[in-house]
Amino acid sequence: TTKAEIKELERLKKNGDRNEVKDLKILDADETNELEPQIQAVKALHVPSTGIFDTHKFMYRLVHRSEENGAFIIYDMEVTDIDVKSDGYYVKFNNGEIFLANILINCAGLFCENITRMVGINPASQNLSIHWSKGEYYKTSKIKNIKHLIYPVPDPNGLSLGIHLVINLAGEIRFGPNLYFIDEVNYQMDETYKNDFIKAVSHYLDLDPQYLHLDDCGIRAKLQGPNDSFRDFYIHEEKNKNLPGFFNLMGIESPGLTSSLAIAEYVDKLIK
């Protein structure tokens, strides 16, 4: 939205080219307005392959395919302890059951620190502390005819992608998420941060605040704390800690869901 951001936009394009994202193109203001007349920008990076998908159908499909391949999924079973023995990992559950595993993958999201401690790793001493970061979304029914997802230039320290415009499966316009750190998991929402949304969105779109309403929220499990430089996903077999077959997947936030199949393939290669 300003000339000062153009350099960062060009850096993002180079990064995308290196990662073989197809057909990236820097657009000038006129080209941007041709695609999205309501968007205010001096330049834009067009990413044709960007899209949205139905997360619930995706997860349902994963469950179905997993069970077809012989997996079984146990719901509402909290892990309470893990005993590390020479023949594997004895995983204890809150109903008293114990499972023996020779491969154990910790992808417990907000609570992956707990699992890590159970096998004897101190997350703080290994720089693996998780910071809970809440993000809220607002939506509006008054903005119509947006055809693309609209992202501002992201925060330079990598904390957040910025408050962007997304289109849900019903075609509604949403904005978010913001980012603030919390000490306990709760999904309550109020309008404390509404002005932050109004200010952020107004950089690239005219918005009437009276038609902006709370939608929903989520919590990220970040390795990057409030004052840290960028931290990427941590995906690692902890065999150097005498834990062969124990795989830590920690700090996986956005785009962990849309990258989940690629992450699974990566972990599968580590196992093999």
C-alpha positions in Angstrom: 0.0 0.0 0.0 3.1 2.3 0.1 6.2 2.6 -2.0 8.2 1.6 1.1 6.7 -1.9 1.0 7.6 -2.7 -2.7 11.0 -4.1 -1.8 9.4 -6.6 0.6 6.8 -7.5 -2.1 9.7 -8.2 -4.5 11.5 -10.3 -1.9 8.3 -12.4 -1.4 8.1 -13.0 -5.2 11.8 -14.2 -5.3 11.1 -16.5 -2.4 8.0 -17.9 -4.2 10.0 -18.4 -7.4 12.6 -20.3 -5.5 9.9 -22.5 -4.0 8.5 -23.1 -7.6 5.2 -21.4 -7.0 3.9 -20.9 -10.6 2.9 -17.8 -12.4 3.8 -15.2 -9.8 3.6 -11.7 -11.1 4.1 -8.2 -9.7 1.2 -5.9 -10.7 1.1 -2.2 -10.8 -1.8 -0.1 -9.4 -3.8 -0.2 -12.6 -3.4 -4.0 -13.1 -4.4 -4.5 -9.4 -7.6 -2.4 -9.9 -8.5 -4.4 -13.0 -8.6 -7.5 -10.9 -10.0 -5.9 -7.7 -11.4 -2.4 -8.2 -12.1 -1.9 -4.5 -8.5 -2.6 -3.4 -6.1 0.3 -2.7 -2.5 -0.6 -3.6 0.5 0.9 -5.4 1.6 -2.6 -6.4 0.5 -6.2 -5.7 1.8 -9.7 -6.0 -0.6 -11.9 -7.9 -0.6 -15.6 -6.8 -3.0 -17.5 -9.1 -2.6 -20.8 -7.2 -3.9 -19.4 -3.9 -7.3 -20.8 -2.8 -9.5 -22.0 0.0 -10.8 -25.5 0.9 -13.3 -27.2 3.1 -11.3 -28.1 6.3 -14.1 -30.3 7.7 -14.5 -32.4 4.6 -10.7 -32.6 4.3 -10.4 -34.0 7.9 -13.3 -36.3 7.4 -11.6 -37.7 4.3 -8.3 -38.2 6.2 -10.2 -40.2 8.8 -12.0 -42.3 6.2 -8.8 -43.0 4.3 -6.8 -43.7 7.4 -9.3 -46.3 8.6 -9.4 -47.9 5.2 -5.7 -48.4 5.5 -6.0 -50.1 8.9 -5.6 -47.2 11.4 -8.0 -46.7 14.2 -8.7 -43.4 15.9 -9.5 -43.1 19.6 -11.3 -39.9 20.6 -11.5 -38.2 24.1 -8.4 -40.1 25.4 -6.0 -37.8 27.2 -2.4 -39.0 27.4 -1.4 -38.9 31.1 2.1 -40.3 31.0 4.7 -42.0 28.8 7.2 -44.6 30.0 10.3 -44.8 27.8 11.6 -48.4 27.9 14.1 -50.4 25.8 11.3 -52.0 23.8 9.4 -48.7 23.0 7.1 -46.1 24.5 4.3 -47.1 26.9 1.6 -44.5 26.4 -0.8 -44.2 29.3 -4.3 -42.8 29.0 -6.8 -41.3 31.4 -9.0 -44.4 31.3 -6.2 -46.6 32.5 -5.3 -48.1 29.1 -1.7 -48.4 28.0 -0.5 -48.7 24.4 3.0 -49.8 23.4 4.5 -47.9 20.4 7.9 -48.2 18.7 7.2 -45.0 16.8 5.5 -42.1 18.5 4.7 -38.8 16.8 4.0 -35.8 19.0 1.7 -33.5 17.0 -0.4 -32.4 20.0 -0.7 -28.8 18.9 -1.2 -26.4 21.9 -0.2 -29.2 24.3 2.8 -30.7 22.5 5.0 -29.4 25.3 3.2 -31.7 27.7 4.0 -34.8 25.6 7.6 -33.7 25.2 8.0 -33.5 29.0 6.5 -37.0 29.4 9.4 -38.5 27.5 12.0 -36.6 29.5 12.7 -33.5 27.4 12.7 -30.1 29.1 11.2 -27.8 26.4 12.7 -24.6 28.0 16.2 -26.0 28.0 15.9 -27.1 24.4 14.4 -23.8 23.2 11.2 -25.6 22.4 8.8 -23.6 24.7 5.4 -23.1 23.2 3.8 -19.6 23.2 0.0 -19.5 22.9 -1.1 -16.8 20.4 -4.7 -16.0 19.9 -6.1 -14.7 16.6 -9.6 -13.3 16.0 -11.7 -12.9 12.9 -14.3 -10.3 12.0 -16.7 -10.4 9.1 -18.9 -8.1 7.1 -21.9 -8.5 4.9 -21.6 -5.1 3.2 -18.5 -5.8 1.1 -19.4 -7.7 -2.1 -17.7 -8.8 -5.3 -14.2 -9.5 -4.0 -12.8 -12.4 -6.1 -9.3 -12.9 -4.5 -7.8 -13.4 -1.1 -6.1 -10.1 -0.1 -3.0 -10.1 2.0 -1.1 -7.1 3.3 2.7 -7.2 3.3 3.4 -9.4 6.3 5.0 -8.3 9.6 8.8 -8.2 8.9 9.7 -10.1 12.1 7.5 -13.0 11.0 5.1 -12.9 14.0 2.1 -12.7 11.7 0.9 -12.5 8.1 -1.1 -9.4 9.1 -4.9 -8.9 9.1 -5.9 -10.1 5.7 -9.2 -10.5 3.7 -10.4 -14.1 3.3 -13.5 -15.5 1.6 -15.2 -18.4 3.3 -17.0 -21.2 1.6 -20.3 -19.3 1.8 -18.7 -16.4 -0.1 -18.7 -14.1 3.0 -15.8 -11.6 3.5 -13.8 -12.1 6.7 -10.8 -10.3 8.1 -8.1 -11.7 10.4 -6.4 -13.0 12.2 -4.8 -10.5 14.6 -2.2 -11.7 17.1 -1.8 -11.4 20.8 -0.2 -13.8 23.4 -2.2 -15.4 26.1 -1.5 -17.5 29.3 -4.5 -19.8 29.2 -6.6 -21.4 26.5 -9.9 -19.7 26.1 -12.0 -18.9 23.1 -14.0 -16.0 24.5 -14.2 -12.9 22.3 -15.0 -9.3 22.7 -14.4 -6.1 20.7 -11.2 -5.1 22.5 -9.2 -5.2 19.3 -11.8 -4.0 16.8 -10.0 -0.7 16.2 -6.9 -2.7 15.3 -8.9 -4.4 12.6 -10.4 -1.2 11.3 -7.0 0.5 11.1 -5.3 -2.5 9.4 -8.1 -3.1 6.8 -8.4 0.6 6.0 -4.9 0.5 4.5 -6.2 -1.5 1.6 -10.0 -1.2 1.6 -12.7 1.3 2.4 -14.6 -0.2 5.4 -17.6 1.0 7.3 -16.9 0.0 11.0 -20.6 -0.3 11.9 -20.9 -3.4 9.6 -17.8 -5.2 11.0 -18.8 -7.9 13.5 -17.0 -10.6 15.5 -16.9 -14.0 13.8 -14.6 -16.6 15.4 -11.1 -17.1 16.8 -8.3 -19.6 17.1 -5.1 -20.2 19.1 -1.7 -20.8 17.5 1.0 -22.9 19.1 4.1 -20.7 18.3 7.7 -21.4 19.0 8.3 -17.7 18.4 7.8 -15.6 21.5 6.8 -11.9 21.6 10.4 -10.7 21.3 11.9 -13.5 19.2 13.0 -13.5 15.6 11.2 -15.8 13.2 10.9 -19.5 14.2 9.8 -22.1 11.7 8.1 -25.5 12.3 10.2 -27.9 14.4 10.0 -31.4 12.9 12.6 -33.7 14.3 13.3 -37.3 15.4 14.8 -37.0 18.9 17.3 -39.8 18.6 20.2 -37.5 19.6 18.3 -37.4 23.0 18.3 -41.2 23.2 14.7 -41.3 21.9 14.8 -43.2 18.6 11.3 -43.4 17.0 10.0 -40.3 18.9 9.2 -37.5 16.5 8.5 -34.0 17.7 6.2 -31.8 15.6 6.1 -28.5 17.5 5.3 -24.9 16.7 3.2 -25.8 13.7 0.9 -22.9 13.0 -0.2 -21.4 9.7 0.1 -22.9 7.1 0.2 -26.2 9.0 -3.3 -27.4 8.0 -2.9 -26.7 4.2 0.6 -28.2 4.4 -0.4 -31.2 6.4 0.0 -33.8 3.6 3.4 -32.4 2.8 4.3 -32.6 6.5 3.1 -36.2 6.6 5.2 -37.1 3.6 8.2 -35.4 5.2 7.8 -37.4 8.5 7.2 -40.6 6.6 10.6 -40.1 4.9 12.2 -39.5 8.3 10.7 -42.7 9.6 11.9 -44.7 6.6 
